[in-house]
Amino acid sequence: ELLVPHMPTIRVPRSGDRVYKSECAFSYDSPNSEGGLYVCMNTFLAFGREHVERHFRKTGQSVYMHLKRHVREKVRGASGGALPKRRNSKIFLDLDTDDDLNSDDYEYEDEAKLVIFPEHHEIALPNIEELPALVTIACDAVLSSKSPYRKQDPDAWGGELPVSKCANNLTQLDNGVRIPPSGWKCGRCDLRENLWLNLTDGSVLCGKWSSDSSGGNGHALEHYRDTGYPLAVKLGTITPDGADVYSFQEEEPVSDPHLGRHLAHFGIDMLHTHGTENGLRDNDLRPRVSEWEVIQESGTKLKPMYGPGYTGLRNLGNSGYLSSVMQAVFSIPEFQRA
């Protein structure tokens, strides 16, 4: 009954929704913090105890899922050894355990409950008998969702990738597109590196600019937003063993069990393709450079320039923070007059 007035504001996470349940949007609070973490059941943003009230007052959103991880020292038996873990001990949050705590001495137990503001009514989870079906589904989806921070982990490329749910029934257009073995360029900006082949319509478009000096204006992502075509493979990574495949719909690197057939649709024989960037031989590829070399523009002759369109810093990793600080400092009148 407490939830009935708020039912229209409770959403089930859809494909593409990011559920932030590991860290507060405004602080470093997490489920490990003393006050735990509150996940908005409408926007799926997370807030620490000091910030959730402000979000409620600003948005009127009343229902949050409160997540808390308890760390307890294991109870010792008469012989000094740890007693077996209690039955109600459970870990279900997508969090790393504390490396500073010896797992032989401590145990973790996760707790979840719904909190209704402003009265702070609490409903323990799971509570299938008393909750409406929609709320139960929404809670299960939030708890089982993968943290977007883990989705963006670059190490994910090196591990076992999930099979894309878009692969089995992927639509491929019979538009006559055939991809040549070399000489690729972005269909929107003529870039010739960091290129992605959309597996639905055969468009070749650039990815996002990254700190390893690979260029890109994000046209592959823009194309997905315009068309909804979900899967793309990075040209230059295709070998008989596979390739780098990204799902825009699932927002993570994936594997495509039908990649050979999907590539053959556009005239690419996966078994006779060798992974090189833009069709160049392996020994013709430019060596990767470090972020510091990119920042310093090593090996290039620089010409001093200033004025509109030239003043500022191009974002590289965390350099956006530095740029923001510099802009703030230069906006201080006393500093300008110094």
C-alpha positions, -999 to 999 in steps of 0.1 A, spaced: 0 0 0 29 24 7 41 20 -29 8 25 -47 10 63 -50 45 60 -63 40 32 -88 41 55 -119 76 66 -110 91 31 -106 108 18 -138 123 -15 -149 158 -9 -163 157 -13 -201 185 -24 -224 209 5 -226 199 19 -191 229 24 -169 223 13 -133 248 31 -110 249 11 -78 286 11 -68 293 48 -61 274 81 -54 270 106 -82 284 134 -60 308 117 -36 328 86 -30 300 70 -9 293 33 -18 275 4 -3 306 -1 18 301 34 34 285 38 68 252 51 53 252 28 23 240 39 -11 206 49 -24 197 40 -60 168 60 -76 142 36 -89 134 60 -118 168 73 -131 190 46 -116 215 72 -103 230 65 -69 234 88 -40 251 87 -6 231 95 26 241 132 25 229 137 -11 198 115 -15 176 140 4 186 168 -20 178 146 -50 144 138 -35 136 175 -30 148 185 -64 131 157 -84 102 146 -63 113 110 -68 104 91 -36 114 55 -40 150 44 -37 168 11 -32 191 12 -3 222 -10 -7 245 -17 22 274 -41 25 282 -53 61 317 -65 69 320 -86 100 348 -104 117 342 -141 116 331 -157 149 358 -180 162 351 -214 176 366 -229 208 396 -242 189 403 -208 174 391 -215 139 364 -196 122 329 -210 124 311 -219 92 294 -190 74 259 -184 86 231 -194 62 218 -158 59 251 -144 49 250 -135 12 269 -114 -13 249 -102 -43 263 -67 -50 287 -62 -79 315 -49 -57 351 -58 -51 360 -71 -17 384 -51 4 420 -62 -3 431 -49 31 409 -74 49 420 -110 52 392 -131 38 399 -158 64 391 -134 92 361 -114 77 329 -122 60 306 -100 39 268 -97 39 248 -75 15 215 -59 24 189 -43 1 157 -26 10 133 -1 -6 131 33 11 102 57 5 109 94 11 102 117 29 89 94 57 118 69 53 94 39 52 115 8 47 106 -25 29 131 -53 32 141 -72 1 134 -97 -12 97 -94 -4 78 -111 -33 47 -118 -13 39 -81 -4 54 -62 -34 35 -56 -67 49 -77 -96 63 -47 -114 82 -36 -83 96 -71 -78 108 -72 -115 123 -37 -112 142 -46 -80 155 -79 -94 167 -61 -126 185 -34 -105 202 -60 -83 213 -82 -112 225 -54 -135 262 -50 -142 279 -19 -130 286 5 -159 321 10 -144 328 -27 -150 314 -25 -185 339 2 -193 368 -17 -178 394 -20 -206 405 -53 -192 372 -67 -204 387 -70 -239 413 -94 -227 389 -118 -208 361 -140 -219 335 -118 -236 297 -123 -233 278 -135 -264 258 -106 -278 221 -111 -275 218 -93 -309 239 -118 -328 215 -146 -333 188 -126 -350 209 -98 -365 193 -81 -395 216 -76 -425 205 -54 -453 208 -66 -489 221 -33 -501 250 -46 -523 277 -32 -500 311 -49 -503 340 -40 -481 375 -39 -499 405 -55 -482 422 -21 -477 418 17 -482 389 21 -458 379 56 -445 350 69 -424 319 76 -445 313 109 -427 347 125 -420 373 107 -441 393 94 -411 414 63 -420 420 49 -385 399 35 -357 372 24 -382 342 2 -374 321 -18 -398 284 -18 -389 272 -54 -394 237 -45 -404 242 -20 -433 279 -22 -439 286 14 -430 323 21 -422 325 48 -396 350 61 -370 350 53 -333 356 77 -305 389 95 -300 410 78 -273 442 84 -254 463 59 -273 464 84 -302 438 65 -323 415 92 -338 378 93 -341 348 116 -340 323 91 -327 304 87 -360 299 49 -354 280 57 -322 260 85 -339 250 60 -367 237 36 -340 216 64 -324 202 73 -358 194 37 -370 194 14 -340 218 -10 -358 235 -26 -328 267 -45 -337 300 -33 -352 334 -49 -358 367 -30 -358 384 -32 -392 420 -42 -389 413 -67 -360 397 -94 -381 416 -127 -382 406 -163 -386 404 -165 -348 379 -136 -344 378 -98 -341 369 -69 -318 331 -67 -318 312 -40 -299 275 -39 -291 261 -3 -289 228 -16 -276 245 -35 -247 272 -9 -243 301 -33 -241 325 -55 -261 309 -88 -270 315 -120 -290 295 -128 -321 292 -166 -327 281 -159 -363 308 -134 -371 321 -153 -401 286 -153 -418 280 -117 -409 313 -106 -424 308 -128 -455 275 -108 -462 298 -79 -470 324 -98 -490 349 -104 -462 364 -139 -459 373 -141 -423 395 -172 -428 418 -154 -452 420 -120 -434 449 -109 -413 445 -82 -386 462 -50 -397 451 -14 -393 435 -2 -425 449 -29 -447 486 -21 -440 512 -48 -435 521 -55 -398 555 -39 -402 540 -8 -417 519 0 -386 528 30 -365 539 20 -330 516 30 -302 528 60 -282 523 68 -245 498 94 -233 526 117 -222 541 116 -257 506 125 -271 503 154 -247 538 167 -256 531 161 -293 565 144 -296 582 144 -329 561 173 -344 572 209 -351 548 231 -332 537 266 -343 524 289 -315 487 297 -321 460 315 -301 425 329 -304 391 314 -310 392 277 -319 428 274 -307 429 284 -270 423 255 -246 432 218 -241 420 188 -260 407 163 -235 431 134 -229 423 110 -201 419 132 -170 432 164 -186 396 178 -186 400 183 -148 431 204 -154 414 224 -181 385 231 -158 408 243 -130 427 266 -154 395 281 -168 383 288 -132 416 304 -122 417 326 -153 382 338 -146 393 354 -113 397 392 -118 426 394 -94 445 367 -112 438 384 -146 453 417 -133 484 400 -117 
